[in-house]
Amino acid sequence: MQLLTVLQAGLLASVIPSAWAAAGWGFGDATVAIQQKGGGIGSGIKEKLSEQKPLAKPLSLGGADTLKIILTAQEGRSAKKPHQAFLLLKDQDTGLDVSYPLSVKDNGKAKVDLTQKDIPVQFLQSSKPIDANLVIASFGEAKPYDSSVFKLSIERNVNEPIPSSEAVRYGKRKEIHHTFKPDPTSPPAVVSLVFVVAVLAAIPVLASTWLYLGVNVNHLSTAMKAAPVPHMLFVGSVFALEGIFFLYYTSWNLFQTLPAALAVGVVAFISGSRALSEVQQRRLAGLR
């Protein structure tokens, strides 16, 4: 009875490592196809992929062809969605590699499509077939899968020049000289003079209108005695604003004009309210 128990324990111990090893990542039902543009369904080449060994012959990818890989990701022998799954191309001449992620569903079904336009220029210059590896891995203790499944030979049109790889490398570039638009200029002097004359001509008209309406000039001394500072500041701020507009028209920019106009505007508002209060007092007293 003890001998039977020992044999069962030894048999169980020999099975556990093999089951643990089989719990790594892999794939099943995998195919790779080269489809020609406009060839229709069933055209081109289609091969089955194996986890254990790559295809014996390289696959040729033409300029109008599309490489399609379809597989089912598996952990152990169960279909499952991994954390990452991608196709890795390696150039044997330069050692460069580039990866293309597979779109994976929850049931482990995955696929990736590839054309020559998706391949970097450096790979198009390779003289040897490119290694194509499948990498499937995820969180946990399951062993990831990373192995070559086939080789890819890129066929180019001999009449088309191979693009230079220097254009896509990082490095020093030629100096760039920017051409900016010229600064806006003021209108011709004749136009400015016309408007200046128009403004100056309006001053006598304004003064005549005030006299016609009965402006009381005699109260000027009274107003200056009652509130000299508000009246002088208000009149001065009005002239200051006109001067700021003139400077903006001739030489200042907007960033110089706005702070000055804001400061003078605050002074005009405060002094104007005080001056109007003084005028209202005289009106309530019946002096106007």
C-alpha positions in Angstrom: 0.0 0.0 0.0 2.9 2.4 0.8 4.6 1.5 -2.4 1.5 2.4 -4.4 1.3 5.7 -2.7 4.9 6.5 -3.4 4.4 5.6 -7.1 1.3 7.8 -7.4 3.2 10.8 -5.8 6.2 10.3 -8.2 3.8 10.1 -11.2 2.0 13.3 -10.1 5.4 15.1 -9.6 6.4 14.1 -13.1 3.1 15.4 -14.6 3.2 18.8 -12.8 6.3 20.3 -14.5 5.0 19.4 -18.0 1.6 20.9 -17.2 3.4 24.0 -15.8 5.5 24.3 -18.9 2.4 24.0 -21.1 0.8 27.0 -19.4 2.9 29.5 -21.5 1.6 31.8 -24.1 1.3 30.8 -27.7 -1.2 30.7 -30.6 -3.3 28.4 -32.6 -5.3 28.5 -35.9 -2.7 30.9 -37.3 -2.4 31.8 -41.0 -0.4 34.3 -43.0 -1.6 35.5 -46.4 -0.2 37.7 -49.1 -3.1 39.2 -51.0 -2.6 41.1 -54.2 -4.5 44.3 -54.8 -7.6 43.7 -57.0 -6.8 39.9 -57.1 -10.2 39.0 -55.5 -10.9 36.4 -52.8 -8.6 33.4 -52.8 -5.8 35.1 -54.7 -2.2 35.3 -53.5 -0.4 33.0 -51.0 -1.7 31.5 -47.8 0.3 29.5 -45.3 -0.3 28.1 -41.8 2.0 29.2 -39.0 3.4 27.0 -36.4 4.7 27.8 -32.9 7.6 25.4 -33.1 9.3 26.3 -36.4 9.1 29.1 -39.0 8.1 28.7 -42.6 10.7 27.1 -44.7 10.5 29.7 -47.6 10.4 33.5 -47.2 7.2 35.2 -48.2 7.4 37.9 -50.9 5.6 41.2 -50.3 5.1 43.3 -53.4 4.4 47.0 -53.6 0.6 46.4 -54.1 0.4 43.4 -51.8 -1.1 43.2 -48.3 0.3 40.9 -45.6 -2.5 39.5 -43.3 -1.9 37.5 -40.2 -4.9 35.9 -38.3 -4.4 33.8 -35.2 -5.9 32.9 -31.8 -3.8 33.8 -28.8 -3.7 31.0 -26.2 -2.5 30.6 -22.6 -1.7 27.0 -22.3 -4.3 25.5 -24.7 -7.1 28.0 -23.7 -7.9 30.9 -26.0 -7.4 34.1 -24.0 -6.7 37.8 -24.6 -3.1 38.7 -23.7 -1.8 42.0 -22.4 0.3 42.5 -25.5 0.6 40.9 -28.9 2.5 42.3 -31.8 4.4 41.4 -35.0 8.1 42.2 -34.7 10.2 42.7 -37.9 14.0 42.5 -37.6 16.5 43.6 -40.2 19.4 41.2 -40.3 21.8 43.7 -41.9 21.3 46.7 -39.5 19.7 45.1 -36.5 16.8 47.5 -36.6 13.4 46.3 -35.6 9.9 47.7 -35.7 6.7 46.3 -34.1 3.1 46.3 -35.3 0.4 45.6 -32.6 -2.3 43.0 -33.3 -5.9 43.9 -32.7 -7.1 41.3 -30.2 -10.6 40.5 -29.1 -11.7 39.1 -25.7 -11.8 35.5 -27.2 -8.2 35.7 -28.3 -8.9 36.3 -32.0 -6.2 38.6 -33.3 -5.1 40.0 -36.7 -2.8 42.5 -38.3 -2.5 43.9 -41.8 0.7 45.2 -43.3 1.7 46.8 -46.6 5.0 48.3 -47.9 3.8 51.8 -47.0 3.8 50.7 -43.3 7.4 49.5 -43.4 10.2 52.0 -42.6 12.6 53.0 -45.4 15.5 51.3 -43.8 13.8 47.9 -44.2 13.2 48.5 -47.9 17.0 48.7 -48.4 17.7 45.4 -46.8 19.5 42.8 -49.0 18.3 39.8 -46.9 14.8 38.6 -46.0 13.5 40.2 -42.8 12.8 38.1 -39.7 9.1 38.2 -38.6 8.6 37.3 -35.0 5.3 37.0 -33.0 5.4 38.3 -29.5 2.6 37.3 -27.1 2.7 38.0 -23.4 0.7 39.1 -20.4 0.7 39.6 -16.7 1.2 36.6 -14.5 3.6 33.7 -14.4 2.8 32.3 -17.8 5.9 32.2 -20.1 5.7 34.7 -22.9 6.0 33.7 -26.5 8.7 35.3 -28.7 9.8 33.4 -31.7 10.4 33.7 -35.5 7.4 32.4 -37.5 8.5 33.4 -41.1 10.9 35.5 -43.1 9.6 38.4 -45.3 11.3 39.4 -48.6 10.3 42.8 -49.8 10.1 43.1 -53.6 10.4 46.6 -55.0 9.9 48.0 -58.5 13.3 48.3 -60.1 12.1 51.4 -62.0 11.3 53.3 -58.7 14.2 54.7 -56.7 14.6 53.6 -53.1 13.8 56.5 -50.8 16.7 57.9 -48.8 16.7 57.0 -45.1 18.6 60.2 -44.2 15.4 62.3 -44.4 13.9 60.4 -41.4 16.9 60.4 -39.1 17.4 62.8 -36.2 20.2 65.3 -36.6 21.1 68.8 -37.5 19.0 70.5 -40.0 19.5 73.5 -42.3 18.8 76.9 -40.8 15.3 78.1 -41.5 14.8 81.8 -42.4 11.3 83.0 -41.7 9.8 85.6 -43.9 7.4 87.7 -41.8 4.7 90.0 -43.2 5.6 93.7 -43.2 4.2 95.8 -40.4 1.0 97.6 -41.2 1.5 101.2 -42.3 -0.5 104.3 -41.8 -2.7 105.7 -44.6 -1.3 108.3 -46.9 -0.6 111.8 -45.5 -3.3 113.3 -47.7 -6.0 111.2 -46.2 -4.8 112.0 -42.7 -4.8 115.7 -43.4 -8.4 115.5 -44.7 -9.6 114.0 -41.5 -7.5 116.5 -39.4 -9.1 119.4 -41.2 -12.5 117.9 -40.7 -12.0 117.6 -37.0 -10.6 121.1 -36.6 -13.5 122.5 -38.6 -15.9 120.9 -36.2 -14.5 122.9 -33.3 -16.0 126.3 -34.3 -19.3 124.5 -35.1 -19.3 123.0 -31.6 -18.5 126.4 -30.0 -21.2 128.1 -32.0 -23.7 125.5 -31.0 -22.9 126.0 -27.3 -23.4 129.7 -27.6 -26.6 129.3 -29.5 -27.9 126.9 -26.8 -27.0 129.5 -24.1 -23.9 128.1 -22.4 -23.1 130.2 -19.3 -19.4 131.1 -19.7 -19.6 133.4 -16.7 -19.8 130.4 -14.4 -16.4 129.3 -15.4 -14.7 131.2 -12.6 -17.3 129.9 -10.1 -16.7 126.3 -11.1 -13.0 126.6 -10.9 -13.2 128.1 -7.4 -15.6 125.4 -6.2 -13.8 122.4 -7.6 -10.6 123.4 -9.5 -8.9 120.0 -9.4 -11.7 117.8 -10.8 -12.4 120.3 -13.6 -8.8 120.6 -14.6 -8.1 116.9 -14.4 -11.2 116.1 -16.5 -10.3 118.5 -19.2 -6.7 117.4 -19.1 -7.7 113.7 -19.3 -9.7 114.4 -22.4 -6.8 116.0 -24.1 -4.5 113.2 -22.9 -6.7 110.6 -24.5 -6.6 112.5 -27.8 -2.8 112.6 -27.5 -2.7 108.8 -26.8 -4.8 108.1 -29.9 -2.5 110.3 -31.9 0.6 108.4 -30.7 -1.1 105.1 -31.4 -1.9 106.3 -34.9 1.7 107.4 -35.5 4.2 105.2 -33.6 2.7 103.3 -30.6 1.5 99.7 -30.7 -1.5 98.3 -29.0 0.4 97.1 -25.9 1.7 100.6 -25.3 -1.6 102.2 -25.9 -3.9 100.1 -23.7 -2.1 100.7 -20.3 -1.9 104.5 -21.0 -5.5 104.7 -22.1 -6.6 102.7 -19.1 -4.8 104.9 -16.6 -6.1 108.2 -18.3 -9.6 106.7 -18.5 -9.7 106.0 -14.7 -8.6 109.6 -14.1 -11.3 110.9 -16.5 -14.0 108.8 -14.8 -13.2 109.9 -11.2 -12.6 113.6 -12.0 -15.6 113.7 -14.3 -17.9 112.4 -11.6 -16.6 115.1 -9.2 -17.0 117.8 -11.8 -20.5 116.8 -12.6 -21.4 116.8 -8.9 -20.2 120.4 -8.7 -22.3 121.3 -11.7 -25.4 119.6 -10.2 -25.0 121.6 -7.0 -25.1 124.8 -8.9 -28.1 123.6 -10.9 -30.0 122.7 -7.7 -29.1 126.1 -6.3 -30.8 127.7 -9.4 -27.6 129.2 -10.7 -27.8 127.5 -14.1 
